[in-house]
Amino acid sequence: MSSSAPIHVDAEAAFRLLADNLSDSHSARFFAALSELLARILGVDHVSIVEICADDPDYAESLAMYSLGAPAPDIRYSLRGTPCENVLNENYCVFPEGVCQRFPDDALLQELGAESYFGVPMLDKDDKPLGLVAVLHNTPGDFSSTAREVIRVAAAQASSQLAQSRAESSLRESERRLSALMNNLPGVVYRCRYDDNWTMDFMSRGVKQLTGYRSEQLINNNELSYASIIHPDDQKKVAQEVESGLHAGNEFKVAYRILHADGELRWVWEHGQIILDDEENVLHIEGFITDITERQQQHEKIWRLAYRDAVTDLPNRFAFTERLAELYQDATYDDESLALLVLDLQRFKEINDHQGFHVGDLLLRAVSQRLQSMISDDEYVARFAGDEFALIIKNYQQGDHLAVTQRVRQMLEEPFVIGDREFKLQMTIGIASSDDSSSPQSLLQAASIALHQAKQLNTDLCVYDERLATQIIQRQYQTQRFIKAIENEKLTIQFQPQIALQTGKLVGAEVLCRWHDEELGQVPPDIFIGIAREQGLLDKLGDFVMQQSCQQIRTWQEQFGGGVSISLNLAVQQLDNPNLVEQFVKLRGDIPPQLLTLEITESDLMVDPEQATRITNDLVNAGFRLAVDDFGTGYSSLAYLQRFAIDYLKIDMSFVQDMIEDRHSQAIVSTIIAMAKNLGLRTIAEGVETEAQARILRAAGCDFAQGYYFDRPMAAAQFAAKWLAPAVVQG
């Protein structure tokens, strides 16, 4: 609202503060620290972190509240008639001003004198609300998108901490209950001699339930000794605890495993007392042994939930973060280096979307098994997030990562077989060493930056250096500007003529999108198209280009009495749109179908050939012409090429530009032209820059060409004046 002052924050500084100040906070202080930190970052008057009451979900009670520069007392209040109720029902709630007037029955709001409000729920792993984080200010304030994101991240951190606290509380409660039960459940009261075999003189009836053996089998070692059923790996520990008991009040407590008569391992807990004579010689040992298998299993289950990934059984992000901190400290102390590799599975999201989560999970499990099998003792691997894994190399020497990355490549050479399908996977790897960082967090950030850069460069490996951080910041700014540009339709289109090689006449034009930014200047297409791909905006970009192109065709029809055939590019992400054909037909309107050619790169067609076959047929049936762009670079098979409903092959410019000096490239061009003729397709050569190239293509029988030899891309008005007004377009 116009009267609301925007609440801005520095995103990078805010997230760094959250990470640095909360990473070491103990659970008892976490929420208080978080509320105070949010208040300082956002510059607001009040921050409240509450959880829904377990005994009444219509009430909430505070975990922490920071108000007017100081911690506030804990409160319990009804959610009804409060903005907090809206937060829990609607996933978030924002009131830039007038919140007290909107909720007159909310006594806490009135007491605080709050004017603006933003709340975000804290959710558990099933997206059920645990509580919420609310930020309030005593003056109007419209929370910026960055401020909102900071609050959302804080809410996610609070959710994780609350879930962990509850898990720990549940564990403590379970332990308390188990302890109470243990004192009343049948156990074994025993008395044994202080000898090598712990010869039993007495064992109560509970021994049968505990061990599977009758007491008479064990007493006096009649058939076997109790010591012999203690797990071999635990026997030394038990003996050490007994010996320690002699020097510490003649009492010992120890947990260990025994082999039950049924062959199963059981966990037991023993509390023993060493009985001495008047001269302090050991007479015997007596005590109580009870079965704690269930308790131990609960310990292990909770530990696995906290530290292991449920899908892959690798250490999870939490366990990885702890281990990274430990190893980083060790490396610093020992004056050694540590390397961190962040590995991202390429195209995994596509597989997950097309094949389903079940197949995706099986694939992740298979990848994790191969990763585990390839690591050495000096390496540690974890599932980091989604389709990302992390690998730590201890005692890192310069260049060690090359051997590891080679192992990763070899590991991926063999396809993954899931059911009756095979998947060939590749990984993108970002690498950083502790020499490039000042903390475990900065090491992780550096490796993540390197991974991001590897994706940008479309390479499988990138090693961090300081320049990458600057490039990432620049990329983020470009992304912000591009999103605004596409929303406000600040992009433009240009036209590059396509010429019939035999007549030299114009046959059409390729539409090329361009972006000139007020601050960034002319941004290369590969930059902003890459941003559109990352941000999921290729559909929107494609619709914009199609709409502008159709509008320009109609303008030229009115001006010159006829249209010119134009071609425009389709991206592989657009093929995933189930409404693509219907959408393009609607945008085309009354324009003659033969005036529109859609170009799809050969490599994009081969991402999912079955889908590509179906969609190209639908587009051709709707009247569009189709061209395979960059042909010769995507390794498509002839069998697939025959299945696609296409009209043109566009010969990639790399072959065209090299064919004067490289006979191999010239042979490829000639072969493509001959193959196209055999398939009934017409050919278009890209990147023609010299008369010699045009002559060779004409002699080889190439139909059409485009490139700087004929003309550069230009604005619509310039194109019309130069190519349409004075000339007749060849059909």
Helices and strands as residue ranges (DSSP letters): E 5-7, H 11-22, H 27-42, E 46-52, E 59-67, E 70-71, E 76-78, H 83-90, E 93-95, H 99-102, H 107-112, E 116-123, E 129-137, E 141-143, H 145-182, E 188-192, E 200-203, H 207-211, H 215-218, G 226-229, H 232-246, E 251-259, E 265-276, E 282-291, H 293-307, H 317-333, E 339-345, H 348-355, H 357-374, E 379-385, E 388-393, H 400-413, E 416-418, E 421-423, E 427-433, G 434-436, H 440-456, E 461-463, H 466-487, E 492-500, E 506-517, E 521-523, H 525-534, H 538-560, E 566-570, G 572-576, H 580-588, G 593-595, E 596-601, H 602-605, H 609-621, E 625-631, H 638-643, E 648-651, H 653-658, H 663-678, E 682-685, H 691-700, E 704-705, H 716-719, I 720-724
